[in-house]
């Protein structure tokens, strides 16, 4: 159970259109309470996947045992195994049966950094590398098959609002990374410290 006084985002947040959720997730904080340790990281990069309308989505060809959680009501964590070695975590969006989700691609570690470093077999000085990719996030937060289906509104992994970022920022959109279909769609969103160069 959660011991923090911070409040998870409400279910209604996740039931919004997927691209809207993806953009609004930037700057918010992923949290995991594990034992007496609180792990937290600010979300700085995501990718949106749009179900049956998106050939790059796991849900494009319909519901399967592997992608079942992706079709649950928005506000659950969809965790999948890839390349025979890595887990990746996604935030399920929209209403039940839609098959939409947002991949968490990169975080800025905020709390529990020593534990994250231990999970990743890294030195604590390497903060910037701890959660700089989707598989690294799962390693740092100890997310695997057992966390697939976690309810982000009531479980021990959740996303919360934080005060405004202590710096100016903008959101850049680009094509998604590492896909063979749907590469023309600008569904990767990145939080930047300053205006991107043209």
Secondary structure, 3 states (H helix, E strand, C coil): CCCCCCCECCHHHHCCCHHHHHHHHCCCEEEEEECCEEEEEEEEEEEEEEHHHCCCCCCCCCCCCCCHHHHCCCCEEEEEEECCCEEEEEEEECCCCCCEEEEEEEEEEEECHHHHHHHHCCCCCCHHHHCCCHHHHHHHHCCCHHHCCCECCCCCEEEECCCCCCCCCEEEEECCCCCCCCCCCCCEEEEECCCCCC
